[in-house]
Amino acid sequence: MILKTIKTDGLAHLSYFLGDGNEAAVIDPRRDIEIYIEEARKRGMRITHIFETHRNEDLVSGAPILAEATGANVHHGPNPAGVVSYAETTREGDRFEIGSATIEVLETPGHTDDSLSFVLYDQSFDDGPVGVFTGDALFVGDVGRTDFYPDRAREVAGLLYDSLQKLVGLGDQALLYPAHGAGSVCGSGMADREFSSIGHERRNNPRLQFDDREAFIEAKLAEEHPTPPYFSLMEKLNLEGASAMRRYLLPDPVSPGALQENGKTQLVDIRGIADFLGAHAPGSFCIPDDMLAAFAGWLLDPGGEVLLISRNAQQAEAAVRTLGRIGFDHVTGFLPGIMPVAASGNPFRSVGVVDTQTVKSRLGSDGWTLLDVRSAEEFDAGHIEGAQNVYLGHLADRIGDVPSEGNVTVMCGSGARATIAASVLLKHGRSDIDVFLGSTKAWLAADHPVVKP
């Protein structure tokens, strides 16, 4: 019996390939399914089952695509929001055999109504399950968010509490296989590791320390989680079933003139923070390639065309794949770097940066705004006195909250999100912008005070 974890960087998504003998199953596949096909091929296995722990909100499911490619059935939980068109409904107590492995279904609602966990047994050993695939119900160090049903907030938080009791009841020996790791928007307190057990979580996971159901519910109701607008598209696609990713490896390179040809095209500079600060095309979003999965869904229209500005073809190719995983299928081309723009006489811009001492000297100055674009949770944990907080994901919608006159210095945790925010401000016509490079980390390293509630 083999079990392989397949991680999708950026989204911190974890899927699993389980096989024994000549049969295999895949749990929570991503949209680009080649990796599962190759894994089965090299092991001489046939994928016979596909399991989904829930309807994903943050990425496009590859289940219908993998089913079409392999002939395997997709198994999904009961879903009051609608029928998952490509799946068979499975319920608690259903059992499936993959060689000498047995998968038993456990209904674990709370994160979503259709949430399932899949309990793994080895038929050669009878003393309890080997592990459990928990989806977004239970993570390493955290539990799933419960804010997708705001009109039923108390009810679904209680459902998750009950589901967690089921999972803890599987026994300390059971290994934990969640659908996400640290960095996912589906939780905020995940440990930075991808291995654990029910026993370790029972003893150490803060959300499993509640003996009182009502206290757990109150704690969940007090949480604040960002909800990118593209989540609604993911929900729709993962009910209807998305098409396969476009199979080209690379969009066509374009000339600098393409930057001026279509004002509706979304220019996305993926090169990196330092590259954008040094020189960039006017009107471009700065979203570095390793932050695309986190912020493209906040800043871009998934139905609109995208033109990438990248360091090279390889970076553009990886970005196309990342964007496809979250439903952005309209990348029309890429421009290799900013030098062709400058050399052709087209305009380019740069963004100034400031250090800790400069920010300290500006505190209390008239006509100056320190804009902190971290989440409300991060901001409340400690911020510079006088800073204004607008979360990066909400900035475009709250642009009117940022003073239109005077200098604006943008900060975050390190300067990366601040640079993305600077590009948003520039696109909205603000000009007197600079970035606090190092941001909160630099401020704390200099032993300067922060304000806490």
Phi, psi and chi 1 to 4 in degrees:
 res  aa     phi    psi   chi1   chi2   chi3   chi4
   1 MET       -  132.9 -172.8 -173.8  -56.5      -
   2 ILE  -126.4  148.7   64.0   99.8      -      -
   3 LEU  -138.7  121.1  176.2   60.3      -      -
   4 LYS  -120.7  130.8 -178.5  170.9 -178.0  177.9
   5 THR   -88.9  132.3  -57.5      -      -      -
   6 ILE  -118.6  112.9  -63.3  165.3      -      -
   7 LYS   -99.0  135.9 -178.0  175.8 -178.1  178.6
   8 THR  -105.1  103.5  -56.6      -      -      -
   9 ASP   -63.6  156.1  -69.8  -33.4      -      -
  10 GLY    89.1  -53.9      -      -      -      -
  11 LEU   -88.0  -11.3  -69.4  165.4      -      -
  12 ALA    52.9   36.2      -      -      -      -
  13 HIS   -89.4  138.2  169.5 -116.5      -      -
  14 LEU  -119.8  122.5  -56.7  173.7      -      -
  15 SER  -119.8  168.6   57.9      -      -      -
  16 TYR  -138.2  141.7  -59.5   91.4      -      -
  17 PHE  -113.7  115.7 -179.1   93.2      -      -
  18 LEU  -115.7  127.3  169.8   68.5      -      -
  19 GLY  -143.8  151.4      -      -      -      -
  20 ASP  -155.2  135.4 -171.9   61.6      -      -
  21 GLY    64.7 -125.9      -      -      -      -
  22 ASN  -108.5   14.0   62.1   -1.1      -      -
  23 GLU  -115.7  152.7  -66.2 -176.9  -36.5      -
  24 ALA  -146.9  156.3      -      -      -      -
  25 ALA  -130.8  153.0      -      -      -      -
  26 VAL  -123.6  134.2  176.9      -      -      -
  27 ILE  -110.9  122.9  -61.7   93.3      -      -
  28 ASP    56.6   57.9  -72.3  -30.5      -      -
  29 PRO   -68.3  147.8   25.9  -35.0      -      -
  30 ARG   -84.8  175.1   67.5 -167.9 -171.4 -165.2
  31 ARG   -69.2  -39.1 -168.9 -179.9 -175.8 -169.2
  32 ASP   -86.1  100.9   43.4  -37.0      -      -
  33 ILE   -90.8   -1.3   62.3  168.0      -      -
  34 GLU   -55.6  -34.4  -63.3   87.0   -6.4      -
  35 ILE   -64.2  -34.2 -168.6  167.4      -      -
  36 TYR   -75.0  -39.7  -48.3  109.7      -      -
  37 ILE   -61.1  -44.8  -58.5  -68.3      -      -
  38 GLU   -66.4  -40.1  178.4   57.7   29.0      -
  39 GLU   -60.6  -43.7 -165.2   68.1   33.9      -
  40 ALA   -66.8  -41.4      -      -      -      -
  41 ARG   -63.0  -45.6 -177.6 -179.8  -65.1  117.6
  42 LYS   -71.9  -17.9   74.4 -179.0 -178.1 -178.3
  43 ARG  -102.2    1.6  -63.0  180.0 -176.9  -82.2
  44 GLY    67.4   33.6      -      -      -      -
  45 MET  -112.7  159.0  -65.4  176.3  172.9      -
  46 ARG  -116.4  129.0 -178.1  170.1   64.2   90.1
  47 ILE   -75.6  115.1  -64.0  172.3      -      -
  48 THR  -109.6  -18.1   55.8      -      -      -
  49 HIS  -139.8  142.7  -63.1   79.3      -      -
  50 ILE  -128.5  125.1  -58.3  164.7      -      -
  51 PHE  -115.5  134.8  -61.8  104.0      -      -
  52 GLU  -115.1  127.5  -73.1 -164.8  -59.0      -
  53 THR   -76.6  -24.0   56.6      -      -      -
  54 HIS  -174.7  172.0   64.6  -64.2      -      -
  55 ARG   -78.3  112.6 -177.1 -156.4   63.3 -143.0
  56 ASN   -68.6  145.4  -82.9  -71.5      -      -
  57 GLU  -105.9  -20.5  -57.2   83.2   17.1      -
  58 ASP  -110.1   -2.5   61.8  -33.3      -      -
  59 LEU  -156.4  160.3   77.3  157.9      -      -
  60 VAL   -80.1  127.4  178.1      -      -      -
  61 SER   -70.0  140.1  170.4      -      -      -
  62 GLY   -95.5    4.0      -      -      -      -
  63 ALA   -57.7  -49.1      -      -      -      -
  64 PRO   -66.6  -30.3   23.4  -33.6      -      -
  65 ILE   -71.7  -43.5  -53.9  162.1      -      -
  66 LEU   -66.7  -36.1 -173.2   59.8      -      -
  67 ALA   -63.4  -42.5      -      -      -      -
  68 GLU   -64.7  -36.0 -176.5  176.7   -4.3      -
  69 ALA   -75.9  -27.5      -      -      -      -
  70 THR  -115.3  -19.3   62.9      -      -      -
  71 GLY    83.1    2.5      -      -      -      -
  72 ALA   -73.8  152.7      -      -      -      -
  73 ASN   -85.3  145.7  -70.3  -31.2      -      -
  74 VAL   -99.1  133.1 -179.8      -      -      -
  75 HIS  -114.9  123.2  -54.5  -76.7      -      -
  76 HIS  -136.0  154.3 -166.4  103.6      -      -
  77 GLY   -77.9  168.1      -      -      -      -
  78 PRO   -58.9  133.7  -18.9   30.6      -      -
  79 ASN  -132.4   98.2 -170.0   -4.2      -      -
  80 PRO   -61.6  -20.7  -20.2   31.7      -      -
  81 ALA   -72.6  -14.4      -      -      -      -
  82 GLY   153.0  167.6      -      -      -      -
  83 VAL   -82.5  127.9  176.6      -      -      -
  84 VAL   -77.1  105.9  179.2      -      -      -
  85 SER   -63.2  -25.8   61.8      -      -      -
  86 TYR   -99.7    3.7   54.9   83.9      -      -
  87 ALA  -124.8  157.1      -      -      -      -
  88 GLU   -92.8  138.8  -62.6  179.5   -3.7      -
  89 THR   -78.8  127.8  -60.9      -      -      -
  90 THR  -119.1  151.8 -172.3      -      -      -
  91 ARG  -133.4  169.8  -60.6  179.5 -177.3  -83.1
  92 GLU   -54.7  134.4 -178.4  150.1  -18.0      -
  93 GLY    96.0  -17.5      -      -      -      -
  94 ASP   -62.7  144.2  -70.7  -11.9      -      -
  95 ARG  -129.9  144.5  -65.4  171.2   70.3   91.6
  96 PHE  -135.3  140.2  -56.5   88.2      -      -
  97 GLU  -109.5  132.6  -67.3 -173.8    1.0      -
  98 ILE  -126.5   96.1  -61.3   95.4      -      -
  99 GLY    60.9 -127.8      -      -      -      -
 100 SER   -90.9    6.7   63.5      -      -      -
 101 ALA   -95.4  144.6      -      -      -      -
 102 THR  -122.0  132.7  -62.9      -      -      -
 103 ILE  -107.6  124.4  -68.6  -74.7      -      -
 104 GLU  -114.1  136.3 -176.5  171.2  -45.8      -
 105 VAL   -85.2  135.1  177.8      -      -      -
 106 LEU  -126.7  123.9 -157.0   62.6      -      -
 107 GLU   -80.6  122.1  -66.7 -174.2   22.1      -
 108 THR  -132.4   63.9   49.7      -      -      -
 109 PRO   -70.2  165.6   28.8  -36.5      -      -
 110 GLY   141.0  -56.5      -      -      -      -
 111 HIS   -65.4  -52.1  173.4   67.3      -      -
 112 THR  -134.7  162.5   60.2      -      -      -
 113 ASP   -65.8  -29.6  -75.4  -25.9      -      -
 114 ASP   -94.5   11.1   58.8   -7.0      -      -
 115 SER   -63.6  131.3  -71.1      -      -      -
 116 LEU  -123.4  154.0  -59.8  176.6      -      -
 117 SER  -118.8  147.2  -66.7      -      -      -
 118 PHE  -116.7  114.4  -63.4  100.9      -      -
 119 VAL   -90.4  129.2 -172.6      -      -      -
 120 LEU  -101.3  124.9  173.3   63.0      -      -
 121 TYR  -118.0  146.5  -66.9   87.1      -      -
 122 ASP  -102.4  117.8 -176.2  -18.3      -      -
 123 GLN   -62.5  -16.8  -63.5  168.8   14.3      -
 124 SER   -81.8  -11.3  -58.9      -      -      -
 125 PHE  -134.4  126.0  -60.8   88.5      -      -
 126 ASP   -97.3  -10.3  -62.6  -31.6      -      -
 127 ASP   -88.4   70.2 -167.2   13.1      -      -
 128 GLY    89.1  166.9      -      -      -      -
 129 PRO   -71.8  151.7   24.0  -32.3      -      -
 130 VAL   -76.8  -39.1  174.9      -      -      -
 131 GLY  -165.5 -179.3      -      -      -      -
 132 VAL  -150.5  133.4   56.5      -      -      -
 133 PHE   -91.6  109.0  -56.8   94.9      -      -
 134 THR   -98.8   -0.9   56.7      -      -      -
 135 GLY    58.7 -128.4      -      -      -      -
 136 ASP  -107.4   19.3  -75.7   13.2      -      -
 137 ALA   -79.2  -48.7      -      -      -      -
 138 LEU  -132.3  126.4  175.9   60.3      -      -
 139 PHE  -109.8  176.8  -61.0  121.6      -      -
 140 VAL   -78.8  105.3  178.4      -      -      -
 141 GLY    91.4   -1.1      -      -      -      -
 142 ASP  -156.5  178.8 -161.5    6.1      -      -
 143 VAL  -130.7  170.5  -59.6      -      -      -
 144 GLY   -67.8  152.2      -      -      -      -
 145 ARG   -70.7  153.0   59.0 -168.2  -71.7 -177.9
 146 THR  -129.3   30.5   56.6      -      -      -
 147 ASP  -103.9   13.7   59.8  -31.5      -      -
 148 PHE   -81.4   -7.9  -68.2  135.0      -      -
 149 TYR  -128.0   73.4  -51.0   93.9      -      -
 150 PRO   -59.5  -29.1   17.3  -29.7      -      -
 151 ASP   -79.3   -6.5   56.2  -25.4      -      -
 152 ARG  -128.0   29.6  -60.8  167.4   51.3 -148.3
 153 ALA   -55.3  -47.6      -      -      -      -
 154 ARG   -67.5  -40.5 -178.4  169.3  -67.6  -84.8
 155 GLU   -61.3  -49.3  175.2 -163.0   -7.7      -
 156 VAL   -71.9  -30.7  -65.4      -      -      -
 157 ALA   -63.4  -39.4      -      -      -      -
 158 GLY   -66.5  -37.3      -      -      -      -
 159 LEU   -61.8  -40.3  -71.8  173.8      -      -
 160 LEU   -65.1  -40.9 -177.6   60.7      -      -
 161 TYR   -56.1  -46.6  179.5   86.4      -      -
 162 ASP   -63.7  -39.4  -62.0  -22.5      -      -
 163 SER   -64.3  -39.3  -65.2      -      -      -
 164 LEU   -65.0  -32.7  -66.5  170.9      -      -
 165 GLN   -65.2  -38.4  -52.2  -40.6  -59.1      -
 166 LYS   -59.4  -45.6  -74.2 -174.5 -178.2 -179.3
 167 LEU   -67.0  -44.4  -67.7  170.4      -      -
 168 VAL   -61.1  -32.4  169.1      -      -      -
 169 GLY   -69.9   -8.0      -      -      -      -
 170 LEU   -71.5  -17.6  -65.4  172.8      -      -
 171 GLY   109.9  146.9      -      -      -      -
 172 ASP   -62.5  -25.1  -73.2   -2.5      -      -
 173 GLN   -73.0  -19.4   82.4  -69.9  -22.9      -
 174 ALA   -70.0  128.8      -      -      -      -
 175 LEU   -78.6  151.9  -60.5  176.9      -      -
 176 LEU  -106.5  128.2  174.9   64.2      -      -
 177 TYR  -128.1   88.2  -59.1  105.9      -      -
 178 PRO   -82.4  171.5   31.5  -34.3      -      -
 179 ALA   -90.3   -8.3      -      -      -      -
 180 HIS  -144.2  155.4  -73.7   96.3      -      -
 181 GLY  -119.3 -170.8      -      -      -      -
 182 ALA   -56.5  136.8      -      -      -      -
 183 GLY   104.9  -11.6      -      -      -      -
 184 SER   -76.3  147.8  167.6      -      -      -
 185 VAL   -78.7   -0.2  -65.4      -      -      -
 186 CYS   -85.5   -0.1  -65.6      -      -      -
 187 GLY  -168.1  160.7      -      -      -      -
 188 SER  -119.7  -10.6   58.3      -      -      -
 189 GLY  -118.8   23.9      -      -      -      -
 190 MET   -67.3  143.2  -59.6 -179.7 -154.2      -
 191 ALA   -71.4  152.0      -      -      -      -
 192 ASP   -86.4   55.1 -167.1   14.9      -      -
 193 ARG  -154.7  160.4   55.2 -174.9  160.5   82.6
 194 GLU  -118.0   24.5  -65.7  158.9   13.5      -
 195 PHE  -137.9  140.2   52.3   91.2      -      -
 196 SER  -169.6 -177.3 -168.7      -      -      -
 197 SER  -138.1  163.4   65.9      -      -      -
 198 ILE   -59.2  -39.8  -68.3  -65.1      -      -
 199 GLY   -62.9  -43.5      -      -      -      -
 200 HIS   -65.4  -41.7 -171.6  -83.5      -      -
 201 GLU   -67.3  -39.5  -65.8  -53.9  -55.5      -
 202 ARG   -58.0  -36.6 -177.5  176.1   61.0   80.2
 203 ARG   -85.9  -28.5  -66.3  179.7  177.9   89.0
 204 ASN  -120.6  -24.3  -63.7  -77.5      -      -
 205 ASN   -68.8  120.1 -170.2  -42.9      -      -
 206 PRO   -56.7  -34.0  -24.2   33.9      -      -
 207 ARG   -77.6   -9.2  -68.7  -52.5 -168.1 -157.2
 208 LEU   -99.0    6.9  -65.5 -176.6      -      -
 209 GLN   -92.3   -0.3  -54.3  -47.1  -54.9      -
 210 PHE   -82.3  117.7  -71.2   91.1      -      -
 211 ASP   -86.0  -18.9  -65.5  -33.7      -      -
 212 ASP  -105.5  123.9 -178.7   73.7      -      -
 213 ARG   -60.6  -42.4 -170.6  174.8 -171.0  -92.7
 214 GLU   -66.5  -36.4  -73.6  -57.7  -48.7      -
 215 ALA   -65.9  -39.0      -      -      -      -
 216 PHE   -62.0  -45.5  176.1   86.9      -      -
 217 ILE   -59.4  -45.2  -69.3  171.7      -      -
 218 GLU   -62.3  -39.4  -68.2  -61.5  -30.0      -
 219 ALA   -64.3  -39.3      -      -      -      -
 220 LYS   -70.2  -37.1  -66.8  -58.0  -70.8 -178.7
 221 LEU   -66.4  -25.8  -66.4  179.1      -      -
 222 ALA   -81.9  -10.2      -      -      -      -
 223 GLU   -72.3  151.7  -68.2  179.4   -7.5      -
 224 GLU  -125.8  122.9  -65.4 -175.3   31.6      -
 225 HIS  -125.8  137.2  -65.3  -77.8      -      -
 226 PRO   -69.6  143.5   25.8  -33.2      -      -
 227 THR  -127.2   92.7  -56.7      -      -      -
 228 PRO   -58.5  146.0  -21.3   32.8      -      -
 229 PRO   -62.7  -23.0   16.6  -28.2      -      -
 230 TYR   -73.2  -10.0   85.6  101.5      -      -
 231 PHE   -57.3  -36.9  -88.0   22.5      -      -
 232 SER   -64.6  -35.3   59.1      -      -      -
 233 LEU   -66.3  -42.7  172.3   63.1      -      -
 234 MET   -61.0  -42.2  -63.0  -58.6   95.7      -
 235 GLU   -60.5  -42.5  -67.8  170.7    1.8      -
 236 LYS   -64.9  -48.7  180.0  175.9 -177.0  -68.3
 237 LEU   -62.7  -35.1  -70.2  176.5      -      -
 238 ASN   -86.2   -0.6  -68.8  -25.6      -      -
 239 LEU   -93.1  -42.7  -77.4  175.2      -      -
 240 GLU   -84.9  -29.2  -61.8  174.3   -5.6      -
 241 GLY    97.0  115.9      -      -      -      -
 242 ALA   -82.3  158.5      -      -      -      -
 243 SER   -80.3  166.2   60.0      -      -      -
 244 ALA   -63.4  152.9      -      -      -      -
 245 MET   -64.0  147.1  -72.8  177.7   65.8      -
 246 ARG   -57.8  134.6  -65.8  170.4   64.2  179.4
 247 ARG   -89.4    3.0  -61.7  -56.2  -65.8  -91.3
 248 TYR   -71.7  153.6   58.4   71.4      -      -
 249 LEU   -89.8  -21.9  -65.5  178.4      -      -
 250 LEU  -156.1  134.3 -173.2   66.0      -      -
 251 PRO   -70.9  165.8   27.2  -34.2      -      -
 252 ASP   -73.1  141.9  -67.2  -29.5      -      -
 253 PRO   -68.4  149.3   23.7  -31.2      -      -
 254 VAL  -126.7  166.0  -60.2      -      -      -
 255 SER   -88.6  161.7   68.1      -      -      -
 256 PRO   -56.6  -26.4  -26.2   35.0      -      -
 257 GLY   -62.3  -23.4      -      -      -      -
 258 ALA   -64.5  -21.9      -      -      -      -
 259 LEU   -66.6  -24.3  -57.9 -177.5      -      -
 260 GLN  -103.5   -9.2  -46.9  -61.2  -33.3      -
 261 GLU   -75.2  -33.8  -70.7  172.4    2.2      -
 262 ASN  -137.8  105.4 -175.3   -6.7      -      -
 263 GLY   -66.8  -14.1      -      -      -      -
 264 LYS   -87.0  -15.2  -65.3 -177.6  179.5  179.6
 265 THR   -68.4  135.4  -62.5      -      -      -
 266 GLN   -87.1  114.3  -58.0  170.1  102.0      -
 267 LEU   -86.1  123.7  -56.2  179.6      -      -
 268 VAL  -125.9  113.6 -176.2      -      -      -
 269 ASP   -90.4  110.0 -167.3  -35.1      -      -
 270 ILE  -103.8    7.3   63.3  170.9      -      -
 271 ARG   -64.6  -41.8  -65.6  172.7  -60.1  154.0
 272 GLY   145.9  164.2      -      -      -      -
 273 ILE   -61.7  -51.6  -61.8  -57.8      -      -
 274 ALA   -62.1  -38.6      -      -      -      -
 275 ASP   -61.6  -46.0  -58.4   86.0      -      -
 276 PHE   -65.5  -44.9 -175.8   86.8      -      -
 277 LEU   -60.0  -37.6  -67.5  169.9      -      -
 278 GLY   -70.6  -44.5      -      -      -      -
 279 ALA  -167.4  133.7      -      -      -      -
 280 HIS  -149.5  163.0   61.6  -93.3      -      -
 281 ALA   -77.2  133.9      -      -      -      -
 282 PRO   -56.1  140.0  -23.8   34.0      -      -
 283 GLY    83.8    4.5      -      -      -      -
 284 SER   -93.2  144.1   57.3      -      -      -
 285 PHE   -79.4  138.0  -74.3  107.6      -      -
 286 CYS   -94.3  109.9  171.6      -      -      -
 287 ILE  -136.2   94.2  -44.8  179.4      -      -
 288 PRO   -54.5  151.3  -25.1   35.0      -      -
 289 ASP   -56.0  -35.3   57.1  -10.9      -      -
 290 ASP   -81.5    1.9   59.8  -10.7      -      -
 291 MET  -120.3    5.9  -58.9  175.9   78.3      -
 292 LEU   -60.8  -46.0  -90.4  173.3      -      -
 293 ALA   -62.7  -31.3      -      -      -      -
 294 ALA   -80.5  -33.5      -      -      -      -
 295 PHE  -124.1  -12.2  -69.6  106.5      -      -
 296 ALA   -59.6  -38.2      -      -      -      -
 297 GLY   -67.9  -20.3      -      -      -      -
 298 TRP   -84.4  -37.7  -76.9  105.0      -      -
 299 LEU  -104.5  -22.7  -57.4  177.8      -      -
 300 LEU  -109.8  154.9  -55.5 -179.3      -      -
 301 ASP   -88.2  115.8  172.9   10.1      -      -
 302 PRO   -64.0  -19.7   20.8  -30.6      -      -
 303 GLY   -90.1   -7.9      -      -      -      -
 304 GLY   -91.7  159.8      -      -      -      -
 305 GLU   -73.4  146.7  -66.2 -177.0   -8.5      -
 306 VAL  -124.9  132.0  173.5      -      -      -
 307 LEU  -116.8  123.2  179.2   61.9      -      -
 308 LEU   -91.7  141.4  -59.3  173.8      -      -
 309 ILE  -111.9  112.4  -58.4  172.7      -      -
 310 SER  -126.4  168.2   62.8      -      -      -
 311 ARG   -71.9  -37.0  -69.4  176.0 -176.0  158.4
 312 ASN  -160.5  178.8   49.4   46.0      -      -
 313 ALA   -65.8  -36.5      -      -      -      -
 314 GLN   -64.1  -40.3  -69.0   74.4   23.8      -
 315 GLN   -66.1  -38.9 -171.2 -178.6   40.1      -
 316 ALA   -64.9  -40.2      -      -      -      -
 317 GLU   -61.7  -45.1  178.1 -178.6  -12.4      -
 318 ALA   -64.4  -36.7      -      -      -      -
 319 ALA   -67.2  -38.6      -      -      -      -
 320 VAL   -60.0  -41.0  169.1      -      -      -
 321 ARG   -66.9  -43.6 -172.7  169.9  -70.8  -93.8
 322 THR   -61.1  -46.1  -64.1      -      -      -
 323 LEU   -63.5  -38.7  -71.2  168.1      -      -
 324 GLY   -62.2  -31.3      -      -      -      -
 325 ARG   -67.0  -20.6  -71.9  169.2  177.5  162.5
 326 ILE  -115.1   20.4   57.1  173.3      -      -
 327 GLY    88.7   10.6      -      -      -      -
 328 PHE   -95.4   99.9  -72.1   76.1      -      -
 329 ASP  -107.8    6.9  -70.5  -21.2      -      -
 330 HIS  -116.1   51.7  -55.3  -65.3      -      -
 331 VAL   -82.5  117.3 -179.9      -      -      -
 332 THR   -95.6  -15.1   58.5      -      -      -
 333 GLY   173.0  178.7      -      -      -      -
 334 PHE  -143.4  150.3   78.3   98.6      -      -
 335 LEU  -113.2  121.9 -174.3   68.6      -      -
 336 PRO   -78.9   87.1   27.8  -31.8      -      -
 337 GLY    89.2  174.6      -      -      -      -
 338 ILE   -96.1  -15.8 -157.0   68.4      -      -
 339 MET   -58.9  -40.3  -75.7  -59.6  -67.4      -
 340 PRO   -60.4  -32.1  -24.7   34.9      -      -
 341 VAL   -66.2  -49.6  175.2      -      -      -
 342 ALA   -64.1  -43.0      -      -      -      -
 343 ALA   -66.8  -25.1      -      -      -      -
 344 SER   -89.6    1.8   62.9      -      -      -
 345 GLY    87.4    5.1      -      -      -      -
 346 ASN   -76.1  152.6  -76.7  -71.6      -      -
 347 PRO   -70.8  152.1   25.6  -34.0      -      -
 348 PHE  -142.8  162.0   61.7   90.5      -      -
 349 ARG  -131.4  164.5  -59.4  -74.1 -176.6  -93.4
 350 SER  -134.7  166.5   61.3      -      -      -
 351 VAL  -125.8  132.0  179.4      -      -      -
 352 GLY   -74.9  155.4      -      -      -      -
 353 VAL  -124.4  151.9  -64.4      -      -      -
 354 VAL  -130.4  158.6  -64.0      -      -      -
 355 ASP  -106.8 -175.9   59.9   11.3      -      -
 356 THR   -61.0  -43.8  -57.2      -      -      -
 357 GLN   -63.4  -37.2  -74.7  -55.6  111.8      -
 358 THR   -65.2  -45.0  -58.6      -      -      -
 359 VAL   -61.7  -43.3  170.6      -      -      -
 360 LYS   -60.9  -39.0 -173.0  172.4 -175.7  -64.8
 361 SER   -71.3  -22.3   69.7      -      -      -
 362 ARG   -88.0  -14.5  -69.6  177.2  175.5  177.0
 363 LEU   -54.3  130.5  -68.0  177.9      -      -
 364 GLY    84.5   -0.7      -      -      -      -
 365 SER   -73.5  142.0  -60.2      -      -      -
 366 ASP   -71.9  146.8  -67.4  -26.2      -      -
 367 GLY    71.7   18.0      -      -      -      -
 368 TRP  -128.3  135.4  176.4   68.3      -      -
 369 THR  -122.0  130.5  -60.0      -      -      -
 370 LEU  -101.4  110.4  179.9   59.5      -      -
 371 LEU  -103.4  115.8  178.9   64.9      -      -
 372 ASP  -100.8  116.9 -170.1  -33.8      -      -
 373 VAL  -103.0   18.2  -63.0      -      -      -
 374 ARG   -72.4  171.8  -66.0  177.7  -63.3  160.0
 375 SER   -67.4  160.9   67.7      -      -      -
 376 ALA   -59.4  -36.5      -      -      -      -
 377 GLU   -63.7  -45.3 -176.6  179.5   42.9      -
 378 GLU   -64.5  -43.0  -67.6  173.2  -74.5      -
 379 PHE   -60.8  -44.2 -174.7   79.7      -      -
 380 ASP   -68.1  -25.6  -70.9  -16.9      -      -
 381 ALA   -71.5  -14.1      -      -      -      -
 382 GLY   155.7  120.6      -      -      -      -
 383 HIS  -142.6  163.5   59.4  -91.8      -      -
 384 ILE   -72.7  134.3  -61.3  174.9      -      -
 385 GLU   -58.6  131.1 -174.1  171.9    6.3      -
 386 GLY    92.7   -8.6      -      -      -      -
 387 ALA   -69.4  146.3      -      -      -      -
 388 GLN  -101.6  135.2  177.1 -177.7  -12.2      -
 389 ASN  -108.6  119.8 -179.9 -135.4      -      -
 390 VAL  -135.6  117.1  178.8      -      -      -
 391 TYR   -60.3  139.0  176.0   58.7      -      -
 392 LEU   -50.7  -44.6  168.8   56.7      -      -
 393 GLY   -63.3  -23.3      -      -      -      -
 394 HIS  -100.1   -2.2  -60.5  148.5      -      -
 395 LEU   -61.0  -44.0 -176.8   57.0      -      -
 396 ALA   -61.0  -36.4      -      -      -      -
 397 ASP   -79.4  -18.5  -68.0  -28.6      -      -
 398 ARG  -116.3   27.9  -67.2 -177.5   53.9 -169.2
 399 ILE   -59.8  -29.3 -155.8   73.6      -      -
 400 GLY   -68.1  -16.4      -      -      -      -
 401 ASP   -78.7  -13.4  -66.7  -11.9      -      -
 402 VAL   -95.0  125.4 -178.4      -      -      -
 403 PRO   -51.5  134.5  -27.6   35.6      -      -
 404 SER   -85.1  -10.4   57.9      -      -      -
 405 GLU  -121.2  148.7  -64.1 -177.5   -1.1      -
 406 GLY    90.6  168.3      -      -      -      -
 407 ASN   -76.3  139.8  171.8 -123.1      -      -
 408 VAL  -119.5  122.1  176.3      -      -      -
 409 THR  -102.3  126.2  -62.4      -      -      -
 410 VAL  -104.5  136.6 -165.6      -      -      -
 411 MET  -138.7  166.2   66.7  171.7  -67.0      -
 412 CYS  -151.8 -130.8   57.8      -      -      -
 413 GLY   -87.7  -37.3      -      -      -      -
 414 SER  -136.0  -20.7   63.6      -      -      -
 415 GLY   122.6  -12.7      -      -      -      -
 416 ALA   -71.2  -55.5      -      -      -      -
 417 ARG   -63.8  -30.8  -75.5  173.7  -69.7  174.5
 418 ALA   -62.8  -36.8      -      -      -      -
 419 THR   -68.9  -39.8  -54.5      -      -      -
 420 ILE   -59.9  -44.8  -60.5  174.3      -      -
 421 ALA   -62.3  -38.4      -      -      -      -
 422 ALA   -59.8  -38.9      -      -      -      -
 423 SER   -66.2  -34.9   75.2      -      -      -
 424 VAL   -65.8  -44.8  174.3      -      -      -
 425 LEU   -61.9  -42.5  -68.3  169.3      -      -
 426 LEU   -63.4  -39.5  -68.7  168.0      -      -
 427 LYS   -63.9  -26.1  -83.7 -173.4   66.5   65.7
 428 HIS   -95.7   18.6  -77.2   81.6      -      -
 429 GLY    89.5    1.0      -      -      -      -
 430 ARG   -77.9  141.8  -52.1  -58.5  169.7   87.2
 431 SER  -122.6  -34.7   56.8      -      -      -
 432 ASP   -87.8   74.8 -164.4    0.5      -      -
 433 ILE  -123.4  137.9  -54.1  -67.9      -      -
 434 ASP  -140.9  167.0   50.9   36.7      -      -
 435 VAL  -117.3  131.8  170.0      -      -      -
 436 PHE   -81.1   98.0  178.5   10.9      -      -
 437 LEU   -75.5  126.4 -152.9   57.0      -      -
 438 GLY    99.7  -34.5      -      -      -      -
 439 SER    44.3 -132.3  -73.3      -      -      -
 440 THR   -59.3  -40.0  -56.4      -      -      -
 441 LYS   -60.7  -43.6  -71.2 -178.0  179.2  178.4
 442 ALA   -67.7  -39.7      -      -      -      -
 443 TRP   -62.2  -45.5 -172.6  -98.3      -      -
 444 LEU   -69.7  -35.5  -66.3  174.0      -      -
 445 ALA   -62.8  -30.3      -      -      -      -
 446 ALA   -84.4    4.2      -      -      -      -
 447 ASP    63.6   33.5 -157.1   27.1      -      -
 448 HIS   -85.9  151.4  -66.0  -42.4      -      -
 449 PRO   -76.6  154.8   27.7  -35.4      -      -
 450 VAL  -127.8  158.9  -66.6      -      -      -
 451 VAL   -96.8  134.1  176.7      -      -      -
 452 LYS  -126.5  153.0  -63.0 -177.7  180.0 -179.3
 453 PRO   -58.4      -  -20.6   30.8      -      -
